[in-house]
Amino acid sequence: MIPVGGRGPVEGRACPRRAIRSPAAGPGLHYRPVTRTRWSVLIVDDDPDLRDVLAAALSNAGHVVEQAGDGPDALALVAGRDFDVVLLDVNLPSMNGLDVLAQIRGRLHPPLVVIMTGDDTPEALLEAVRLQAYRYLRKPFPLRTIIEVIDDAMAASPRAGLPVQVVSARPEWLEIIAPCALEMADRLQSFIMHLEADLDEPVRESVAQAFRELLTNAIEWGGKLDPTRKVRISCVRAKRVRIYRIADPGAGFAIDRLRHAAIANPADDPLQHAIERQKQGLRPGGLGLMMARSLVDELIYNEAHNEVMFIKYLS
């Protein structure tokens, strides 16, 4: 593991197929497929040594990289050419990085923006979510993380840039409406991990994993993987408890009829769900609901089972 700020070799990884925007398309929503082996990346940070380290790693991974040391220079570069991703520091001289993000996202065809910052306050994270940042990285981070984030974006394209609607972005109450696309699960789990940075690591990981499992279930089964349908997510952060609520657009379900899910297995037949999934031609899995229940203190469904709330008590 090479922390950002150190130097060392970085191994590039094979890049998957992705899509680029059609000039006639709407902002970030319509793409024409092509084969791409590299992306165009702009690094914006006032630390030249950090920029050089990141640029070397990304170049070794096969990407085309440019650098800017402040907000105005970054905006001038973005205005002059198309970038796929901007790696953007928050604490820039002369212009705050979140203001730069707002201007970039206001463009007709904005690139994805990954926020990099040493600021550990939830306010900066929530403003980044409101401004449609793709990911949020808290410094210092392993150098390989940058490569992985860009690889994730390429694998998820063109849905990586799907917008979320922010209903509330208070540290005590986050509420968003997101498209029912599986790519949202990793993106939103990443934000939750950073939002809950004040929790002990095991508790934080339990909350984030339960959130991802339940969100994936809502997107896949309730939303039918249709990005035109929406899932509503709320997070209430009190001093002694975390409460998450996920409402999907589906009609709901009955747990006793989920023969393809481990949560419905009879006590004397723990593999029933695996056999049923094979019969239905489903991918291996079915452990999500059972796993989520084991990670939190309370898991509560509404009557229709298209809304779920999980509760984690803090000691």
C-alpha positions as CSV (number, residue, x, y, z in Angstrom):
1,M,0.0,0.0,0.0
2,I,1.5,3.4,-1.1
3,P,-0.2,6.3,0.7
4,V,-0.8,9.4,-1.4
5,G,2.3,11.6,-1.1
6,G,4.7,8.6,-1.3
7,R,6.4,7.3,-4.4
8,G,6.6,3.8,-5.8
9,P,5.5,1.7,-8.8
10,V,1.8,1.4,-9.7
11,E,0.6,-1.4,-11.7
12,G,-2.0,-0.6,-14.4
13,R,-5.0,-2.8,-14.8
14,A,-6.9,-3.7,-17.9
15,C,-9.6,-1.2,-18.7
16,P,-13.1,-2.4,-19.7
17,R,-15.3,-1.1,-22.5
18,R,-17.0,2.1,-21.9
19,A,-19.0,4.7,-23.7
20,I,-18.5,8.4,-24.6
21,R,-21.0,11.1,-24.9
22,S,-22.7,11.8,-28.2
23,P,-22.4,15.5,-29.2
24,A,-26.1,15.6,-29.8
25,A,-27.0,14.0,-26.5
26,G,-28.4,15.6,-23.4
27,P,-26.1,16.4,-20.4
28,G,-24.4,13.2,-19.3
29,L,-27.4,10.9,-20.1
30,H,-27.0,9.7,-23.7
31,Y,-23.9,8.0,-25.0
32,R,-22.6,6.2,-28.1
33,P,-20.6,3.0,-27.3
34,V,-16.9,2.8,-28.4
35,T,-13.9,0.8,-27.2
36,R,-11.7,2.9,-25.0
37,T,-8.5,1.8,-23.4
38,R,-7.8,5.0,-21.5
39,W,-9.5,8.1,-20.1
40,S,-8.6,11.7,-20.0
41,V,-8.0,12.8,-16.5
42,L,-7.5,16.3,-15.0
43,I,-5.8,16.5,-11.6
44,V,-6.5,19.7,-9.6
45,D,-4.5,20.2,-6.4
46,D,-2.2,22.9,-5.1
47,D,0.4,20.4,-4.0
48,P,2.7,19.9,-7.1
49,D,4.3,16.8,-5.5
50,L,1.0,15.1,-5.0
51,R,-0.1,16.0,-8.6
52,D,3.1,14.4,-9.9
53,V,2.6,11.2,-7.9
54,L,-1.0,10.9,-9.1
55,A,-0.1,11.7,-12.6
56,A,2.7,9.1,-12.7
57,A,0.3,6.4,-11.4
58,L,-2.5,7.3,-13.8
59,S,-0.1,7.5,-16.8
60,N,1.4,4.1,-15.9
61,A,-2.2,2.8,-15.9
62,G,-2.6,4.1,-19.5
63,H,-4.6,7.3,-19.0
64,V,-3.9,10.7,-20.4
65,V,-3.3,13.2,-17.6
66,E,-3.2,17.0,-17.3
67,Q,-2.7,19.1,-14.1
68,A,-3.9,22.3,-12.6
69,G,-2.8,24.0,-9.4
70,D,-5.9,26.1,-8.7
71,G,-9.5,26.6,-9.6
72,P,-9.3,29.1,-12.4
73,D,-6.6,27.1,-14.3
74,A,-8.8,24.0,-13.9
75,L,-11.9,25.7,-15.3
76,A,-9.9,27.1,-18.2
77,L,-8.7,23.5,-19.1
78,V,-12.2,22.1,-18.7
79,A,-13.5,24.8,-21.0
80,G,-10.9,24.0,-23.7
81,R,-11.2,20.2,-23.9
82,D,-13.2,17.2,-22.9
83,F,-12.1,15.3,-19.7
84,D,-13.6,12.1,-18.6
85,V,-12.7,12.5,-14.9
86,V,-11.5,15.4,-12.8
87,L,-9.7,14.7,-9.5
88,L,-10.4,17.8,-7.5
89,D,-9.0,19.0,-4.2
90,V,-11.3,21.1,-2.0
91,N,-8.8,23.4,-0.3
92,L,-7.5,25.3,-3.3
93,P,-5.9,28.8,-3.3
94,S,-8.1,31.6,-4.7
95,M,-11.1,29.4,-5.3
96,N,-12.7,26.7,-3.2
97,G,-12.9,23.3,-4.8
98,L,-16.6,22.9,-4.2
99,D,-17.1,26.1,-6.2
100,V,-15.1,24.6,-8.9
101,L,-17.2,21.5,-8.8
102,A,-20.4,23.6,-9.1
103,Q,-19.1,25.3,-12.2
104,I,-17.9,22.0,-13.8
105,R,-21.2,20.3,-13.1
106,G,-23.0,23.3,-14.7
107,R,-21.5,22.5,-18.1
108,L,-23.6,20.8,-20.8
109,H,-21.5,17.6,-20.8
110,P,-19.7,17.6,-17.4
111,P,-17.0,15.1,-16.6
112,L,-17.2,12.9,-13.5
113,V,-15.6,14.6,-10.5
114,V,-13.8,12.8,-7.7
115,I,-13.4,15.0,-4.6
116,M,-10.1,14.6,-2.7
117,T,-9.8,16.3,0.7
118,G,-8.3,16.2,4.2
119,D,-11.5,17.8,5.5
120,D,-13.2,15.2,7.7
121,T,-16.4,17.3,8.4
122,P,-19.7,15.9,7.1
123,E,-20.6,19.3,5.6
124,A,-18.0,19.1,2.9
125,L,-19.1,15.6,2.0
126,L,-22.8,16.5,1.9
127,E,-22.1,19.5,-0.3
128,A,-20.2,17.3,-2.7
129,V,-23.1,14.9,-2.8
130,R,-25.5,17.8,-3.5
131,L,-23.2,18.9,-6.4
132,Q,-23.2,15.4,-7.9
133,A,-19.7,14.4,-7.1
134,Y,-19.0,10.8,-8.4
135,R,-16.8,9.8,-5.4
136,Y,-15.3,11.3,-2.3
137,L,-11.8,10.4,-1.1
138,R,-10.4,11.5,2.2
139,K,-6.6,12.2,2.3
140,P,-4.4,10.3,2.8
141,F,-5.5,7.4,0.8
142,P,-3.7,4.4,-0.8
143,L,-2.4,5.4,-4.3
144,R,-4.1,2.4,-5.8
145,T,-7.5,3.8,-4.8
146,I,-7.3,6.4,-7.6
147,I,-6.7,3.7,-10.2
148,E,-9.6,1.6,-8.7
149,V,-12.0,4.5,-8.7
150,I,-11.4,5.3,-12.3
151,D,-11.6,1.6,-13.3
152,D,-14.9,1.5,-11.4
153,A,-16.2,4.5,-13.3
154,M,-15.1,3.0,-16.7
155,A,-16.9,-0.3,-15.8
156,A,-20.0,1.6,-14.8
157,S,-20.1,4.0,-17.7
158,P,-22.4,5.4,-19.0
159,R,-24.4,5.1,-15.8
160,A,-21.6,6.3,-13.5
161,G,-22.8,9.8,-14.0
162,L,-26.5,9.3,-13.4
163,P,-27.7,12.2,-11.2
164,V,-29.2,11.9,-7.7
165,Q,-31.7,14.3,-6.2
166,V,-30.8,15.6,-2.8
167,V,-33.8,16.3,-0.7
168,S,-31.9,17.0,2.5
169,A,-28.2,17.4,3.1
170,R,-28.0,18.1,6.8
171,P,-25.4,16.2,8.8
172,E,-28.2,14.9,11.0
173,W,-30.6,14.1,8.2
174,L,-29.5,13.0,4.7
175,E,-32.2,12.2,2.2
176,I,-31.7,11.5,-1.5
177,I,-33.7,10.0,-4.4
178,A,-31.5,7.8,-6.7
179,P,-32.1,6.0,-10.0
180,C,-32.6,2.2,-9.8
181,A,-29.2,1.3,-11.3
182,L,-26.8,-1.1,-9.6
183,E,-24.0,1.3,-10.2
184,M,-25.6,3.5,-7.5
185,A,-24.9,0.9,-4.8
186,D,-21.1,1.3,-4.8
187,R,-21.3,5.0,-5.3
188,L,-23.7,5.6,-2.4
189,Q,-22.0,3.1,-0.1
190,S,-18.7,5.0,-0.6
191,F,-20.4,8.3,0.6
192,I,-22.0,6.5,3.6
193,M,-18.6,5.1,4.6
194,H,-17.2,8.7,4.6
195,L,-20.3,10.2,6.2
196,E,-20.0,7.7,9.1
197,A,-16.2,8.4,9.6
198,D,-16.8,9.3,13.3
199,L,-17.9,5.7,14.1
200,D,-15.6,2.9,15.2
201,E,-14.4,1.0,12.1
202,P,-16.4,-2.3,12.8
203,V,-19.6,-0.3,13.4
204,R,-19.0,1.8,10.3
205,E,-18.4,-1.2,8.1
206,S,-21.5,-3.0,9.5
207,V,-23.7,0.0,8.7
208,A,-22.2,0.5,5.2
209,Q,-22.5,-3.2,4.3
210,A,-26.1,-3.5,5.5
211,F,-26.9,-0.3,3.6
212,R,-25.4,-1.7,0.4
213,E,-27.2,-5.1,0.7
214,L,-30.6,-3.5,1.3
215,L,-30.1,-0.8,-1.4
216,T,-29.0,-3.4,-3.9
217,N,-32.1,-5.5,-3.1
218,A,-34.3,-2.4,-3.6
219,I,-32.7,-1.5,-6.9
220,E,-32.6,-5.0,-8.3
221,W,-36.0,-6.4,-7.2
222,G,-38.1,-3.3,-6.4
223,G,-36.8,-1.1,-9.2
224,K,-36.2,-3.9,-11.7
225,L,-32.8,-2.3,-12.6
226,D,-34.7,0.4,-14.4
227,P,-32.9,3.8,-14.0
228,T,-36.0,5.7,-14.8
229,R,-37.5,4.3,-11.6
230,K,-36.3,5.8,-8.3
231,V,-35.4,4.6,-4.8
232,R,-35.7,7.0,-1.8
233,I,-33.0,6.8,0.9
234,S,-33.0,8.5,4.3
235,C,-30.3,8.5,7.0
236,V,-30.9,10.0,10.4
237,R,-27.8,10.4,12.5
238,A,-28.5,10.9,16.2
239,K,-26.0,10.8,19.0
240,R,-26.8,7.2,20.1
241,V,-28.4,5.7,17.0
242,R,-28.3,5.5,13.2
243,I,-31.5,5.0,11.3
244,Y,-31.6,4.2,7.6
245,R,-34.7,4.0,5.5
246,I,-34.9,2.7,1.9
247,A,-38.1,2.9,-0.1
248,D,-38.3,1.2,-3.5
249,P,-40.9,1.7,-6.3
250,G,-41.9,-2.0,-6.4
251,A,-45.1,-3.6,-5.2
252,G,-43.4,-5.3,-2.3
253,F,-43.0,-8.9,-1.4
254,A,-43.8,-11.6,1.2
255,I,-40.7,-13.0,3.0
256,D,-42.3,-16.5,3.3
257,R,-42.5,-16.6,-0.6
258,L,-38.8,-15.7,-1.1
259,R,-37.7,-19.2,-1.7
260,H,-34.7,-17.9,-3.6
261,A,-33.4,-16.0,-0.5
262,A,-31.6,-17.5,2.4
263,I,-33.7,-15.5,4.9
264,A,-36.7,-17.8,4.0
265,N,-34.8,-21.1,4.4
266,P,-36.4,-23.6,6.8
267,A,-34.3,-24.3,9.9
268,D,-33.6,-27.8,8.7
269,D,-32.7,-26.9,5.1
270,P,-30.1,-24.1,5.0
271,L,-29.4,-24.6,1.3
272,Q,-33.0,-24.4,0.0
273,H,-32.5,-21.0,-1.5
274,A,-29.4,-22.1,-3.5
275,I,-31.4,-25.0,-5.1
276,E,-34.3,-22.6,-5.9
277,R,-32.0,-20.0,-7.4
278,Q,-30.5,-22.7,-9.7
279,K,-34.0,-23.8,-10.8
280,Q,-35.0,-20.1,-11.6
281,G,-31.7,-19.5,-13.4
282,L,-30.6,-16.8,-11.0
283,R,-27.1,-15.9,-10.2
284,P,-25.5,-17.4,-7.0
285,G,-26.5,-15.3,-4.0
286,G,-29.6,-14.8,-2.0
287,L,-27.8,-14.0,1.3
288,G,-28.3,-10.2,1.3
289,L,-31.3,-9.9,3.6
290,M,-30.0,-12.5,6.0
291,M,-26.6,-10.7,6.1
292,A,-28.2,-7.3,6.6
293,R,-30.2,-8.6,9.5
294,S,-27.1,-10.0,11.2
295,L,-25.2,-6.7,10.8
296,V,-27.8,-4.3,12.5
297,D,-29.8,-4.2,15.7
298,E,-33.2,-3.9,14.1
299,L,-34.6,-4.5,10.6
300,I,-38.1,-3.4,10.1
301,Y,-40.3,-3.6,7.0
302,N,-43.6,-1.8,6.2
303,E,-46.7,-4.0,5.5
304,A,-46.1,-4.2,1.7
305,H,-42.3,-4.9,2.2
306,N,-41.3,-2.2,-0.3
307,E,-39.8,0.0,2.5
308,V,-37.2,-1.1,5.0
309,M,-35.7,0.6,8.0
310,F,-32.6,-0.6,9.8
311,I,-31.4,0.7,13.1
312,K,-27.9,0.5,14.6
313,Y,-27.5,1.5,18.3
314,L,-24.3,3.2,19.3
315,S,-22.6,2.4,22.7
